[in-house]
Amino acid sequence: MDDSRVSHDALPERTVIRLDSSPRFVVVFNPLEQERLSVVSLLVNSPRVRVLSEEGQPLSVQISVHWSSATDMVPDVYQVSVPVRLPGLGLGVLQLQPDLDGPYTLQSSVRVYLNGVKLSVSRQSAFPVRVVDSGASDFAISNRYMQVWFSGLTGLLKSIRRVDEEQEQQMELEFLVYGTRTSKDKSGAYLFLPDSEAKPYVPKKPPVLRVTEGPFFSEVAVYYEHFHQVIRLYNLPGVEGLSLDMSFQVDIRDYVNKELALRIHTDIDSQGTFFTDLNGFQIQPRQYLKKLPLQANFYPMPVMAYIQDSQRRLTLHTAQALGVSSLGNGQLEVILDRRLMQDDNRGLGQGLKDNKITCNRFRLLLERRTTMSPEVHQEQERSTSYPSLLSHLTSMYLSTPPLVLPVAKRQGTSPALRSFHPLASPLPCDFHLLNLRMLPAEDTLPATDSALILHRKGFDCGLEAKNLGFNCTTSQGKLALGSLFHGLDVTFLQPTSLTLLYPLASPSNSTDISLEPMEISTFRLRLG
């Protein structure tokens, strides 16, 4: 909500908050039905800033510089990152004031690996930068849950080790390029007709790496010619700290009939089976078949895909729909972008030549199975599979980030901004509020009824959920709507069809409802 665009085809840029003698306010909205603890990052024009809660208590913040490229800092722009606990579907308020460096202001440390590239690194006296010209060895970033290793030469992910395990888990990233056939039929908007198996992406010059470490997050940024990768690890308890946040800014506007792919190599014994979601509603097992052409083994990935064996499951969550496959044991592969110069005779009438710089966002979640879980080959023979409860929450964190709303400068005396808690208690973690809206009235009078659409998710209980630090409860599908909303009572409740066209039962005197897993239910209700 605080983003702006220089042009119609540019990536959104966050608004810089200008600090002066008067305090500035920021409202943060949580779109989730559950309470969340997330890091909120703001751009300000001064590194000397103090962030206060609604009650006026100072909050610890991580200060870092804002970069426009691998080695160039944006002058007079700084990033302030603060952990904020937000109520479900609620609003939180932050207050920003200019201040000298205090005990709550924590700076980030930065290392830049040039790998022999002759570049000058911009510097600021308040933020020292360590520059390594060449000969970098592998390095790691860590939090309370895991240690993540990267290659010092490529900057790409190599392995993950959980803090309660001694053995590292292979987790290598590789970028690949697909070409297209030389025959009459070629790849286009609808057809994927590669000329052969993918070839490794070969950069013209070594990448530049930038490693940022701080108390609330650490990240590794890698700059190649055609993409810019940022892998961030949050140092927070709960959902945020249990997965890797990955973003890839892709620019292939100089490609001719090529497609860029990301492949993840692991030591998981997936046995040729991988799992993709069907529009985020259910999971379908997929089997890699050698007898089919390569393109026939790719499937849509609207929300997530995962591979697993009897001990572990690796889930790739995505914020945008992409094509995914598993062409080898322990592999996951995603197509990031395509640039094709010809029409494929399927109705579009042109090729894919209007590429823009795009940003693809993912979450990589490695989970451990419990001893009570069934054998993996039994699950892979079933027609469906289920994400874990943690996986559902990770997907929601990725697809619905907190919305940051900077408040315009206030003139004169205005009412004080207050936080907003619409729910008396958060929804159970397996419930998702699909919609809550007013229904149109048949006459000119204000509408009195509302539509409530709820989804209860199914989840796999065979994956580790204890001692992971995220506060989450379920209620066996039961929900008391009468006490759900803060300060409001449900005076009328009636179950209806999904589209609200006809009632399924008479209005009930009770406001308690029950949903089965994998079900969506619609209710007509009246609040008073």
N, C-alpha and C positions, 0 to 999 in steps of 0.2 A: 504493500500500500504506500510505502514511501519511495517507490522507484520512479524513475523518469527515463525517457529515451531521447537521445540526441537526434535520431532519425527513425523512420518506420522499421528499418531492417537492422537496427542496432540492438545489442543486448541491453536490458534494463540496468540502470545505475542507481545506487542508493543516494538519497538526499543527504547532504552534509548539514548537520545541525550547527548553527552559528551561536556560539556562547558569548554572552556579555554579562553585564552586572546583574541583570534580572534572571531568575531561574527559568529553564526550559523544561517542558513536560513532554513525556512520551507515554502513550497508551498502547498496551500490548494485549492483543486478543488471542485467546486459546480456542481454536476450532474443535478441539477434542472434547468428548463427554467426560473424560477422566482428568484428574489433576495431573499436571506435568511439571517436570523440572528440566528446563532447557536453557541453553546459552543464547542470549539475545545480543547481537552485535550491532552497534551504531557507529556512524561516521560523524566525527566532530572536528572542529577547526583548531583545537588546542589539546596537547597531551596532558595538560593540568586541569583535570576535571574530577568532580566528585559526584557520585551517583547515590541518591537517597531513595529509600522506599517510601511508600505512601505515609507511613508513620514518622518519617523523618530520620530513620536510622540509616547510617552510611553502609553501603554495600561494597564488598570487595570486587574490584574490576581488573581485567587484564588489558593493558594498553599495548598496542602494536601499531606500526606504521602501515600505511595503505600503499600498495604497489600497483603501478600501471603496466609493468612488464617484469621480466625476470630480474632485472637489476636496477630499475628506476622507481624511486619513491615518488608518490604524489606530494608536492609541497603543501604544507599547512593542512593536511588531511590525515586524521588518525582514527584507528578503529578501537572502540571501547566495547569489550565483551564482558557481560555480567550474567551470572546464573540467576534465573528468575523462576520462582514457583508460582504457577498460574492455576486458578480454579477451573473446573470443567465448564466450558462454554462461557467463561467469564473474562473480565477485563482487569488488567493490572496497571498500575500507574507508577512511573519512574520519574524522578526529578533530577535534572542535571544542573550543576553549578560549577562555575570556574573556581579552581582551588589549587593551592600549591601541592606538590607531591606529599601524600600522607601515607599512613600505614596500610590503607585500603587500596592503594594504587600499586599494582604489580606489573612490571614490565616484562615483555617477551624477549627472549634471546633469539638471534637470527644467525644462521650460517648459510653462506652461499658457496656452492661448488661450481666452479667455472669449467672444469674438465678440459683445460687447455684453450678454451675460447677466449679471445682477446676482447674483453669487455670491461668497461669501467663501472663500478658499483657506486651508486649515489649513497651518501652517508649523512647522518644527522648526529650532532654531538650528544643529544639526549638518548639516542638509540644506537649503541655500538653494534656493528655488523662484522662478523668474522668471515673473511674471504679465504677459501681454499682453492688455489690455482689448479692443481692437478693431483693425481694419485690418491683419490679418496677411496677408503675401504668401506665395506658395508656398515650401515648404522641402523639404529633402532629408535623408535619412540614408544612410550608406554603409558599406561594408566593403572588403576587399581585392579583391572581384570585381565589385561593381556599385554604382551610385548610384541611389537610389529617390526619386522626387519625389512630393510630396503637395500637394493643394490647401489653401491656408491658410484658406479659408472653410468647406469641407466636411470636411476631414481625410481625404478618400478618395484612394486611389492614382491617380496620373496617368500616370506613365511610368517606365521603367527604362532606364538606360544602363550598358552594360558598360564596365569601365575600359579595355579595349583597343579600344573603338570610340568614335567621335566623335558618332555619331547616336543620339538617344534613340529608344526603341521605345515607341509608344503602349500604355498599359496602364491604361485608365480603369475604375474600379468604379462601378456604378450600382445602386441599390436600386429595385425595382419592386413593384407590388401588383397582383395579379389579383383580379377579382371573379368572380361566378358568374352564371349565366343567370337571367332572371326567369321563364322558362317552367316547366312542371311538372317537368322533369328538371333537377336541379341537381347541382353538385359534391358529393361525399361522400368517404367513406373509400376507395372504390375508383375512383370516376369523377372525372376532371378536365375540367370543362365550363366554361371561362371565358366571360364575357360578351363579351369583346373582347380586343384586344391589351393587354399590361400597361401600366399608367399609372405614371409616376414617383412614388416615395415622396416625400411633401411633409411635412416635420416642422413641428410647431406653433411651435417656437422653434429658433434656431440651435444647432448642436452645440457642446459643449465639447471642446477638444482638449488632450491631454497628451502631450508628447514627452519621452522618457527616452533619454539617450545615455550610453554607458559603453564601457569597453575590450573587453568580451566580447559585448555585444549592445546594440542600440538598438531602440526600439519607439515606435509611434505609437498611442495609445489615443483613440478617438472615441466620445462618448456621445450617442446619439440617444434619442428617447422609447421606441422599440420594439426597439432593439438596441444592443449595445455591441461595438465592433470593436477588435481589437488586432492590429496587423501588426508582427511582430518580425523583425529582420535580425541574424543571428549573425555576429560577427566572428571566425570560426574557419576554419582551412584545412580543405578537404575537403567532404564532403556537407552538413554543417550550414550552411555559409556560401554555398552555391550556389543556394539557393532562399529564398523568402519564407515565413515561418511566419505563418499567418492564423487567427484565431479570431473567431467571431461568437456572442455571447451574445444569444439572441433571446427576447423576451417579447411575444407578441401576444394575451394573454388578454383584451384589450378589443376585439379585432377581431370583426366579424360577417360571415361568409361572405367572407373575404379570405385571400389566400395571399401570403406575402412571398418575393421572389426576388432573387437576386444576378446581375447581368449584367456580364461583362467585355468591354470594347470594345478591340480591338487593330487594328493596321494589317497584320496577317497576311492574305494573300490565300488564304483557305481554300476558295474556290470551292464553297461550299455543302456541304462534306464535313467531318464531325467523327468522332471515334473514341471509343468507350466500351469498357470491359472487360466480360467475361463472368465474373462471380464471381472476378475477380482472376487468372484462369488464362490467358485470351487476349484479344486486342483485336479488335474488330469495327468496320469502317467504317460510318458512317451518312450517309445523304444527306437533306438538307432538301428536302422536296417541297411546293411551294406548293399543289398540287391537294388535299392532305390537310388536314383541320382542324388547327388549331394544336396541340391536345393529342396528335395522332397523331405529332408530330415529337419528343416527349419519350421518353427511354429511361432505364433504370436505370443508375446509376453506383455500383457497389459499392466501387471502389478508385480509378479515375482516368478522366479524359477529356482529350482533347487536340485541338487544331487545328494545321495546319501549312501551309507553302508550300515553295518550293524552297530557301529560305534558313534558316528558323527553325521551331521547334516550341514551342508553349506547352502545358504539361501542368498540369492542375489535379488534384492528389492529394487524396483525401478520407479522413478517418478514420471516416466513417459513410456508409451507403448513402443516396443522394439521387437525385432525378430531374434529368436534364440534357438540354440541347438546344443547338442553334446556329441561331437564327432569322434571322441575318443574316451577311453576309460578315465574317469576323474576330471573331465573337462566341462566347462561351460563357455559358450561363445555367443557374443552379442554383436549385431550389426549396428554401428554407431551412426554412419551417414553414407549416402550413396550419391554419386554424380554420374549420370548416364546421358549420352549425347543424342540418342535416337528414340523415336517412338517404337513401342513394342506391339503396335496394331491391336490394342485392347480398348481403344476408345478415347484416350486422352488427347492424341493428336500431336504430342510433342514429347521431348525427353525431359529428364530431370536436370535442368541447367540453371535453375534460379536459386542455387544454394546460398544460404546465409550462415554466419557464425552461429552455431547452436551450442547449448550447454546441456549435457546429459548428466542427470544426478542419480546416484545409486546408494544403497546401503548393503554392505557385505556382512552377513551374520553367520558365525560358526557356532553350532550347538553340539552338545554332547548328549548321547542317548543314555537313559538309565538302564539298570540291569533288568527291570521289569518289562521293558519294551519287547514286542514280538520281533522275530527275525525279519531282516529287511527284505529277503526274497518273498516272504509271505505278503508283506505290504505291497510290494511291487506287482504282485499278481492281481491285486484288487483293482477295481475300476476307478476308485478315487483314493485320494490321500488328503491329509489335512496339515496346515501349518501349525506350529506351536502357538501358545498364547503370546509368548514373547515376540514371535515372528509377526503376528497380527498387529501388535502394538508398534513394532519397528516400522511396518509398512504405513501405519497411520501417522507416525511421527514424520516420515519422509514426505508423504503426500499432502499433509496438512501442517506446515510449519507455523509457528506463531506469526501473527500479522502485526507489524510494528507501525504505529501511527503517530508521527511527530505532531505535536499540537502547535498551531500557529501562535506567534507572539500575542499575548493577551494585553489588551488596552484597559487601563483603569482597574477597578476592582471587579473581579469576576468570581462566581461561585467556585469553591475549591473542587478539584477533580477527585473523585472517589472510585475505588475499585467496585466491581459489579460481580455478584455471585448469584446467578439465576437458579442454580441447582442447590437444593438443601443437602444433598449428598451425591457423590459421583455415581454414574451408572456402573453396573458390573462390567468387568473388562471384556466379557464376551458379547456385550451389547453395543450396537452402533446405531446412533440416531441418524437415519437417512434424511428425514425432513420433518420440520414442524412449521406449519404455515397456517395463516388465516384462510378460511373458506369464503368465497364470495357470497354475499347475501342476495336473495332473490328480489329484494326491493332496495330502496335507497337508504335503509337503516344500516347502521354499522353492523358488520358481521359479528356473530357471537360464538360460532363454532370454529374449531381448529382441526387440522389434519395432522396426525402423528403417525409416522412410518418408522418402524423399528426392525432391525436385523439382528438376529442372534447367530454368531459365528460358531462353526464347529472347529475344534482344535485337537491336536494330537497330544495326549497326556504322557506319551512315552519319552518326551524330551525333558531335560533337566530344567526345573523351574524354581527349586528351593535355593536359598542363599545367593540369589543373583542381585538382590538389592532393589528390585522394583516392587512398589507397593501395589498389589493387584489382587482383587477378590472376585469370585463368581458366586452366583446365588441359585444354581441349579435351574436357571431359566425363569425364576420368579422375580417380579418387579412390582413395587407398590407405587403406582402412578399418583395416588392421592397425596403422598408426602414427598414427591419428587421435586416440585418447584418451590423455591423459597418464597414464602408469603402468599402463595396461591393455592387454592383448593380445586380439585376436579369435581365439578358438580354434575357432569354428564359424561358418560363413557359408553361407546357403542362400537363393537368390531364391525368392520366393513370389508368389502372386496379390496384388492390391492389398489384399484383405480377409484375407489370411493363411489362407484356407481350404484351399489345396492348394499343393504345391511346384511350381515351374516347372522346376527342374533338380535334379540331385543336389548334395549339399554339395561345395563347391569347396575345394581345397587352397590356392588363392590368395585373398588378401583384397583384391585390386585389382578395382575395378568400373568400369564405363563406362556413362554415360547419354547418350542423345540429347537435344537441346533439346526443350522442351515435353513431356517425359516425367516420369511419376511411377513410382517403383519401390519395392517393399517387400522387406525382407530379414529373415530370422530369424537372429539372431546370438547368440553366447555370449561373454561377456567374462570374462577371467581374469587 
